[in-house]
Amino acid sequence: MQRGSLLSVSLLAGISVLAGCSMTQAEPQPARLTNMSPAVKAELQQAIIELIGGEPVKLADNAFVSSHQLLLEQAILRDPQGRPIMGRHQQPAILLELQQVDEQCLLSHPASGRSVQLSTGRCQPSAAAEE
């Protein structure tokens, strides 16, 4: 009798541990793009608009390829002679991060806590300490 109840307790403990593991979500990991293409670049531009609004931004062909972070600065409007129209701007740069959760690639805006899942962009984990 005692052996049977010990076995039952062990099974219940094992099941609850497995259930707890399957219910927890993986933590987002810094990631880098592995398949930059014009389609991925267009998807990134659309994701940035969803996250921060505004007009499409100009992205380099290697955005998120060598780093998991991207800083966006507001363009300074200039007159025909190249002088700033309103002087220096005080707008802070906008930080965006590429993250991987399970097998999904996400573009994240840490300041708002929002993120957008990329469907064509593929990424792989990147150690944040490398940068």
Stockholm file with secondary structure:
# STOCKHOLM 1.0

chainA/1-131         MQRGSLLSVSLLAGISVLAGCSMTQAEPQPARLTNMSPAVKAELQQAIIELIGGEPVKLADNAFVSSHQLLLEQAILRDPQGRPIMGRHQQPAILLELQQVDEQCLLSHPASGRSVQLSTGRCQPSAAAEE
#=GR chainA/1-131 SS CHHHHHHHHHHHHHHHHHHHHHHSCCCCEEEEESCCCHHHHHHHHHHHHHHHCSSCCCCCTTTTTSCSEEEECCCCCBCTTSCBSSSSCCCCCEEEEEEEETTEEEEEETTTTEEEEESSCCEEECCGGGC
#=GC SS_cons         CHHHHHHHHHHHHHHHHHHHHHHSCCCCEEEEESCCCHHHHHHHHHHHHHHHCSSCCCCCTTTTTSCSEEEECCCCCBCTTSCBSSSSCCCCCEEEEEEEETTEEEEEETTTTEEEEESSCCEEECCGGGC
//
